């Protein structure tokens, strides 16, 4: 995953935490949201929302290989890119 893709994913997850409608659509169908934002090639993969709490999202990406990708996001203030 490129640096640009990582930043775009951070922005998408930030949008989840700031927009309840967007969060609901992401939790309902994360693959479509990720594809719509051109973040990941999800062909042949399933995404499982393993855990959702008021301050945490835990996703598991399943593919053909036995490896799984775990992605977690926690609600917290993010330092603006200009401040880093």
N, CA, C and O atoms as a MOPAC input file, in Angstrom:
PM7 MOZYME 1SCF
protein

 N      0.85500 1    -1.17200 1     0.00000 1
 C      0.00000 1     0.00000 1     0.00000 1
 C      0.89800 1     1.23000 1     0.00000 1
 O      1.82200 1     1.33700 1     0.80600 1
 N      0.61800 1     2.15000 1    -0.90500 1
 C      1.45200 1     3.34700 1    -1.03100 1
 C      1.14300 1     4.36000 1     0.07800 1
 O      0.11600 1     4.26900 1     0.75100 1
 N      2.03300 1     5.30600 1     0.25000 1
 C      1.82900 1     6.37200 1     1.23500 1
 C      0.55000 1     7.13100 1     0.94000 1
 O     -0.18800 1     7.48100 1     1.86100 1
 N      0.27700 1     7.39000 1    -0.32900 1
 C     -0.94600 1     8.10300 1    -0.71400 1
 C     -2.17400 1     7.28500 1    -0.33700 1
 O     -3.14500 1     7.83200 1     0.18500 1
 N     -2.13900 1     5.98100 1    -0.59500 1
 C     -3.27200 1     5.13000 1    -0.23700 1
 C     -3.48700 1     5.09900 1     1.27600 1
 O     -4.62700 1     5.10200 1     1.74000 1
 N     -2.40600 1     5.06900 1     2.03800 1
 C     -2.52100 1     5.07000 1     3.50000 1
 C     -3.16500 1     6.37000 1     3.97300 1
 O     -4.05200 1     6.34600 1     4.82600 1
 N     -2.72700 1     7.50400 1     3.42700 1
 C     -3.33100 1     8.78900 1     3.81500 1
 C     -4.80200 1     8.85300 1     3.40600 1
 O     -5.63600 1     9.35700 1     4.15800 1
 N     -5.12300 1     8.33800 1     2.20200 1
 C     -6.51800 1     8.33400 1     1.75900 1
 C     -7.37100 1     7.45100 1     2.66900 1
 O     -8.51500 1     7.78900 1     2.97000 1
 N     -6.81500 1     6.32200 1     3.10600 1
 C     -7.53500 1     5.45100 1     4.02400 1
 C     -7.73400 1     6.14500 1     5.37000 1
 O     -8.79700 1     6.02500 1     5.97900 1
 N     -6.71900 1     6.86800 1     5.83700 1
 C     -6.86300 1     7.63000 1     7.08100 1
 C     -7.99100 1     8.65000 1     6.96400 1
 O     -8.79100 1     8.80700 1     7.88600 1
 N     -8.05200 1     9.34100 1     5.82600 1
 C     -9.10700 1    10.33900 1     5.62700 1
 C    -10.47800 1     9.67000 1     5.57800 1
 O    -11.44700 1    10.19900 1     6.12300 1
 N    -10.56300 1     8.50700 1     4.92600 1
 C    -11.83000 1     7.78400 1     4.86600 1
 C    -12.27800 1     7.38300 1     6.27100 1
 O    -13.44800 1     7.55100 1     6.61400 1
 N    -11.36800 1     6.85800 1     7.08100 1
 C    -11.72600 1     6.45800 1     8.44200 1
 C    -12.06900 1     7.67200 1     9.29500 1
 O    -12.96300 1     7.59900 1    10.13800 1
 N    -11.37400 1     8.78200 1     9.09200 1
 C    -11.73000 1    10.01600 1     9.78900 1
 C    -13.14900 1    10.43500 1     9.43200 1
 O    -13.90300 1    10.89800 1    10.28800 1
 N    -13.51100 1    10.26900 1     8.15000 1
 C    -14.85900 1    10.61900 1     7.71400 1
 C    -15.88400 1     9.70000 1     8.38900 1
 O    -16.98500 1    10.13800 1     8.72400 1
 N    -15.52500 1     8.43500 1     8.58800 1
 C    -16.42200 1     7.52700 1     9.31100 1
 C    -16.73500 1     8.07200 1    10.70000 1
 O    -17.87900 1     8.02500 1    11.15100 1
 N    -15.71300 1     8.58800 1    11.37200 1
 C    -15.90000 1     9.05400 1    12.74200 1
 C    -16.61900 1    10.39600 1    12.80600 1
 O    -17.16700 1    10.74700 1    13.85100 1
 N    -16.62800 1    11.15000 1    11.71700 1
 C    -17.25400 1    12.47100 1    11.76300 1
 C    -18.61400 1    12.52800 1    11.05900 1
 O    -19.31100 1    13.53700 1    11.16100 1
 N    -19.00200 1    11.46800 1    10.35100 1
 C    -20.23400 1    11.46800 1     9.56300 1
 C    -20.96000 1    10.14600 1     9.80200 1
 O    -20.56400 1     9.11000 1     9.26700 1
 N    -22.02200 1    10.18200 1    10.60600 1
 C    -22.73500 1     8.95800 1    10.97900 1
 C    -23.34100 1     8.23200 1     9.77900 1
 O    -23.37600 1     7.00200 1     9.75400 1
 N    -23.81200 1     8.97800 1     8.79400 1
 C    -24.38800 1     8.36200 1     7.59600 1
 C    -23.31700 1     7.61500 1     6.81200 1
 O    -23.53800 1     6.49400 1     6.35500 1
 N    -22.15400 1     8.24500 1     6.66100 1
 C    -21.03900 1     7.60500 1     5.96300 1
 C    -20.58900 1     6.36300 1     6.72400 1
 O    -20.32400 1     5.32800 1     6.11300 1
 N    -20.50000 1     6.45500 1     8.04500 1
 C    -20.11100 1     5.31300 1     8.87600 1
 C    -21.08400 1     4.16000 1     8.67500 1
 O    -20.65800 1     3.01600 1     8.51300 1
 N    -22.37700 1     4.43900 1     8.68300 1
 C    -23.38600 1     3.38400 1     8.50900 1
 C    -23.21300 1     2.69100 1     7.16000 1
 O    -23.30300 1     1.46700 1     7.06600 1
 N    -22.96200 1     3.48500 1     6.11200 1
 C    -22.78600 1     2.88100 1     4.79100 1
 C    -21.49600 1     2.07800 1     4.72700 1
 O    -21.45300 1     1.03300 1     4.07700 1
 N    -20.44100 1     2.54800 1     5.38900 1
 C    -19.16800 1     1.81100 1     5.42200 1
 C    -19.32600 1     0.48500 1     6.16200 1
 O    -18.83700 1    -0.54700 1     5.70100 1
 N    -20.01000 1     0.51100 1     7.31000 1
 C    -20.19200 1    -0.72100 1     8.07700 1
 C    -21.08100 1    -1.71900 1     7.33600 1
 O    -20.89100 1    -2.92900 1     7.45600 1
 N    -22.04500 1    -1.21600 1     6.57600 1
 C    -22.95400 1    -2.08400 1     5.82400 1
 C    -22.24800 1    -2.75300 1     4.65000 1
 O    -22.48000 1    -3.93000 1     4.37200 1
 N    -21.38800 1    -2.00600 1     3.95900 1
 C    -20.74000 1    -2.52900 1     2.75300 1
 C    -19.35100 1    -1.91100 1     2.57900 1
 O    -19.16100 1    -1.05500 1     1.71500 1
 N    -18.37300 1    -2.34000 1     3.39700 1
 C    -17.04500 1    -1.72400 1     3.33900 1
 C    -16.34400 1    -1.88900 1     1.99500 1
 O    -15.60600 1    -0.99900 1     1.57400 1
 N    -16.56400 1    -3.01500 1     1.31500 1
 C    -15.89200 1    -3.23000 1     0.02700 1
 C    -16.30300 1    -2.16200 1    -0.98000 1
 O    -15.45200 1    -1.59200 1    -1.66200 1
 N    -17.60200 1    -1.88800 1    -1.07600 1
 C    -18.07600 1    -0.88300 1    -2.03000 1
 C    -17.50600 1     0.48800 1    -1.70800 1
 O    -17.09100 1     1.21400 1    -2.61100 1
 N    -17.48000 1     0.85100 1    -0.43100 1
 C    -16.94800 1     2.16700 1    -0.04500 1
 C    -15.46100 1     2.25000 1    -0.38000 1
 O    -15.00700 1     3.26700 1    -0.90600 1
 N    -14.69700 1     1.20000 1    -0.08500 1
 C    -13.27000 1     1.20000 1    -0.39800 1
 C    -13.04300 1     1.28400 1    -1.90500 1
 O    -12.16200 1     2.01400 1    -2.36100 1
 N    -13.83400 1     0.54000 1    -2.67900 1
 C    -13.70300 1     0.59700 1    -4.13800 1
 C    -14.10900 1     1.97100 1    -4.67400 1
 O    -13.44800 1     2.50700 1    -5.56400 1
 N    -15.19800 1     2.54600 1    -4.13700 1
 C    -15.64300 1     3.87100 1    -4.58100 1
 C    -14.57500 1     4.92800 1    -4.36300 1
 O    -14.47500 1     5.88300 1    -5.13300 1
 N    -13.77700 1     4.75900 1    -3.31500 1
 C    -12.71400 1     5.71400 1    -2.99900 1
 C    -11.37200 1     5.29500 1    -3.61100 1
 O    -10.33700 1     5.90400 1    -3.34200 1
 N    -11.41200 1     4.24700 1    -4.43500 1
 C    -10.23000 1     3.75900 1    -5.15100 1
 C     -9.05200 1     3.49500 1    -4.21100 1
 O     -7.90200 1     3.80600 1    -4.52100 1
 N     -9.37500 1     2.91000 1    -3.05000 1
 C     -8.33400 1     2.66600 1    -2.05700 1
 C     -7.69100 1     1.29700 1    -2.18200 1
 O     -6.48100 1     1.16400 1    -2.00200 1
 N     -8.47200 1     0.29000 1    -2.48300 1
 C     -7.92500 1    -1.06600 1    -2.50800 1
 C     -8.57500 1    -1.85200 1    -3.62400 1
 O     -9.73600 1    -1.62500 1    -3.96600 1
 N     -7.82600 1    -2.77300 1    -4.18500 1
 C     -8.37800 1    -3.70900 1    -5.14400 1
 C     -8.91400 1    -4.88500 1    -4.33400 1
 O     -8.14400 1    -5.70200 1    -3.82800 1
 N    -10.22400 1    -4.96300 1    -4.21700 1
 C    -10.84900 1    -5.93800 1    -3.33600 1
 C    -11.32200 1    -7.19200 1    -4.08300 1
 O    -11.98700 1    -8.04500 1    -3.49600 1
 N    -10.98400 1    -7.30600 1    -5.37300 1
 C    -11.43300 1    -8.48300 1    -6.11900 1
 C    -10.93700 1    -9.76100 1    -5.44700 1
 O     -9.75500 1    -9.89700 1    -5.13300 1
 N    -11.85500 1   -10.68400 1    -5.23500 1
 C    -11.50700 1   -11.95800 1    -4.62600 1
 C    -11.34000 1   -11.90900 1    -3.12100 1
 O    -10.91000 1   -12.88800 1    -2.51100 1
 N    -11.67700 1   -10.77800 1    -2.51400 1
 C    -11.53900 1   -10.65100 1    -1.06700 1
 C    -12.89500 1   -10.40400 1    -0.42200 1
 O    -13.79800 1    -9.83400 1    -1.03300 1
 N    -13.01400 1   -10.83600 1     0.79500 1
 C    -14.17300 1   -10.52000 1     1.62300 1
 C    -13.67900 1    -9.64800 1     2.76400 1
 O    -12.54100 1    -9.77500 1     3.21600 1
 N    -14.54300 1    -8.76900 1     3.21800 1
 C    -14.21500 1    -7.92900 1     4.36000 1
 C    -15.23000 1    -8.20800 1     5.45000 1
 O    -16.43900 1    -8.14900 1     5.22500 1
 N    -14.72900 1    -8.50600 1     6.61400 1
 C    -15.58100 1    -8.78100 1     7.76900 1
 C    -15.42100 1    -7.64500 1     8.77100 1
 O    -14.30100 1    -7.29100 1     9.14000 1
 N    -16.54100 1    -7.07400 1     9.21300 1
 C    -16.49100 1    -6.10900 1    10.30700 1
 C    -16.47500 1    -6.95900 1    11.57400 1
 O    -17.52000 1    -7.40100 1    12.05200 1
 N    -15.28500 1    -7.17900 1    12.10500 1
 C    -15.11000 1    -8.08000 1    13.24000 1
 C    -15.59500 1    -7.45500 1    14.54100 1
 O    -16.06100 1    -8.15100 1    15.44300 1
 N    -15.47800 1    -6.13400 1    14.62500 1
 C    -15.87200 1    -5.44800 1    15.85300 1
 C    -16.20400 1    -4.00600 1    15.51900 1
 O    -15.48300 1    -3.34700 1    14.77000 1
 N    -17.29200 1    -3.52800 1    16.07700 1
 C    -17.61600 1    -2.10300 1    15.97600 1
 C    -18.12000 1    -1.64400 1    17.33300 1
 O    -19.08500 1    -2.18600 1    17.87100 1
 N    -17.46400 1    -0.65900 1    17.86400 1
 C    -17.86900 1    -0.02800 1    19.11700 1
 C    -17.92600 1     1.46100 1    18.86500 1
 O    -17.56500 1     1.92000 1    17.78100 1
 N    -18.36800 1     2.21700 1    19.83800 1
 C    -18.50100 1     3.66700 1    19.68400 1
 C    -17.18000 1     4.33500 1    19.32300 1
 O    -17.17300 1     5.41800 1    18.73900 1
 N    -16.04900 1     3.69100 1    19.67000 1
 C    -14.75400 1     4.32200 1    19.38600 1
 C    -13.77400 1     3.40500 1    18.66500 1
 O    -12.57400 1     3.68200 1    18.63600 1
 N    -14.27600 1     2.30600 1    18.07800 1
 C    -13.34400 1     1.36300 1    17.44600 1
 C    -14.03200 1     0.60500 1    16.31200 1
 O    -15.16400 1     0.14100 1    16.45000 1
 N    -13.32200 1     0.49200 1    15.18900 1
 C    -13.73000 1    -0.36600 1    14.07800 1
 C    -12.58600 1    -1.33800 1    13.82900 1
 O    -11.43200 1    -0.92800 1    13.70700 1
 N    -12.90800 1    -2.63400 1    13.75300 1
 C    -11.90600 1    -3.66700 1    13.47200 1
 C    -12.39700 1    -4.44100 1    12.25700 1
 O    -13.44300 1    -5.08900 1    12.30800 1
 N    -11.64600 1    -4.37200 1    11.17100 1
 C    -11.97400 1    -5.06900 1     9.93300 1
 C    -10.97700 1    -6.19200 1     9.69900 1
 O     -9.80400 1    -6.07400 1    10.05300 1
 N    -11.44400 1    -7.27900 1     9.10400 1
 C    -10.56400 1    -8.36600 1     8.68900 1
 C    -10.80000 1    -8.60100 1     7.20300 1
 O    -11.93300 1    -8.80300 1     6.76700 1
 N     -9.71800 1    -8.57200 1     6.43300 1
 C     -9.75700 1    -8.81600 1     4.99300 1
 C     -9.33200 1   -10.26100 1     4.76000 1
 O     -8.23900 1   -10.66600 1     5.15600 1
 N    -10.21300 1   -11.04400 1     4.10600 1
 C     -9.95200 1   -12.45100 1     3.81500 1
 C     -9.73200 1   -12.60100 1     2.31200 1
 O    -10.49900 1   -12.06300 1     1.51300 1
 N     -8.70300 1   -13.31800 1     1.93400 1
 C     -8.45100 1   -13.60000 1     0.52700 1
 C     -8.31000 1   -15.08500 1     0.28700 1
 O     -8.66700 1   -15.89700 1     1.14100 1
 N     -7.79000 1   -15.44200 1    -0.87600 1
 C     -7.58900 1   -16.84300 1    -1.21400 1
 C     -6.47300 1   -17.48100 1    -0.38500 1
 O     -6.49500 1   -18.68200 1    -0.11900 1
 N     -5.50700 1   -16.67000 1     0.01500 1
 C     -4.40200 1   -17.21400 1     0.80900 1
 C     -4.85300 1   -17.35000 1     2.26200 1
 O     -5.86200 1   -16.76500 1     2.65600 1
 N     -4.11200 1   -18.11900 1     3.05500 1
 C     -4.49000 1   -18.25400 1     4.46700 1
 C     -4.21400 1   -16.97900 1     5.27600 1
 O     -4.66700 1   -16.85500 1     6.41400 1
 N     -3.47500 1   -16.04000 1     4.69000 1
 C     -3.16600 1   -14.79700 1     5.39700 1
 C     -4.40600 1   -13.90800 1     5.47600 1
 O     -5.24500 1   -13.90400 1     4.57600 1
 N     -4.49800 1   -13.16700 1     6.55700 1
 C     -5.58600 1   -12.21400 1     6.73600 1
 C     -4.97500 1   -10.86700 1     7.07400 1
 O     -3.91600 1   -10.78800 1     7.69700 1
 N     -5.64500 1    -9.82900 1     6.66400 1
 C     -5.21100 1    -8.47000 1     6.98100 1
 C     -6.18200 1    -7.91600 1     8.00800 1
 O     -7.39400 1    -7.91100 1     7.79200 1
 N     -5.64500 1    -7.45300 1     9.12100 1
 C     -6.46600 1    -6.83500 1    10.16400 1
 C     -6.24600 1    -5.32700 1    10.10400 1
 O     -5.11300 1    -4.85700 1     9.99700 1
 N     -7.32900 1    -4.58500 1    10.17200 1
 C     -7.26200 1    -3.13100 1    10.15000 1
 C     -8.13700 1    -2.61500 1    11.27600 1
 O     -9.31300 1    -2.96700 1    11.37500 1
 N     -7.55400 1    -1.77600 1    12.12600 1
 C     -8.31900 1    -1.20100 1    13.22400 1
 C     -8.21700 1     0.30700 1    13.17300 1
 O     -7.16800 1     0.86800 1    12.85700 1
 N     -9.31900 1     0.94800 1    13.48600 1
 C     -9.33900 1     2.39600 1    13.59800 1
 C    -10.00400 1     2.75000 1    14.91200 1
 O    -11.04300 1     2.19500 1    15.27200 1
 N     -9.39400 1     3.67600 1    15.61600 1
 C     -9.97600 1     4.15300 1    16.86000 1
 C    -10.22700 1     5.63500 1    16.74400 1
 O     -9.43000 1     6.37600 1    16.16800 1
 N    -11.35600 1     6.06200 1    17.30400 1
 C    -11.71200 1     7.47800 1    17.27200 1
 C    -10.78500 1     8.22800 1    18.21900 1
 O    -10.71000 1     7.93900 1    19.41400 1
 N    -10.09300 1     9.18600 1    17.65400 1
 C     -9.22300 1    10.05500 1    18.44200 1
 C     -8.90200 1    11.28000 1    17.59300 1
 O     -9.00300 1    11.22500 1    16.36700 1
 N     -8.52100 1    12.37000 1    18.22300 1
 C     -8.14300 1    13.53500 1    17.41200 1
 C     -6.89200 1    13.22900 1    16.60700 1
 O     -5.93100 1    12.67400 1    17.13900 1
 N     -6.89800 1    13.58400 1    15.34300 1
 C     -5.73800 1    13.33900 1    14.47800 1
 C     -5.00200 1    14.66100 1    14.27300 1
 O     -5.61700 1    15.71100 1    14.08500 1
 N     -3.68000 1    14.58600 1    14.31500 1
 C     -2.86500 1    15.76000 1    14.05800 1
 C     -2.96800 1    16.10900 1    12.57600 1
 O     -2.79600 1    15.24600 1    11.71500 1
 N     -3.24200 1    17.34900 1    12.29200 1
 C     -3.33800 1    17.78700 1    10.88800 1
 C     -1.97500 1    17.62100 1    10.21900 1
 O     -0.93600 1    17.74700 1    10.86700 1
 N     -1.99100 1    17.33300 1     8.90300 1
 C     -0.74400 1    17.15000 1     8.15800 1
 C      0.16100 1    18.37300 1     8.27300 1
 O      1.38500 1    18.24200 1     8.30100 1
 N     -0.43000 1    19.54900 1     8.33800 1
 C      0.35600 1    20.77900 1     8.44700 1
 C      1.07500 1    20.88400 1     9.77900 1
 O      2.10700 1    21.54900 1     9.87900 1
 N      0.52600 1    20.21800 1    10.82600 1
 C      1.12000 1    20.29500 1    12.16000 1
 C      2.19700 1    19.24100 1    12.37700 1
 O      2.99500 1    19.34300 1    13.30900 1
 N      2.21700 1    18.22800 1    11.51400 1
 C      3.17600 1    17.11800 1    11.70100 1
 C      4.56900 1    17.52400 1    11.30000 1
 O      5.49700 1    16.72000 1    11.39200 1

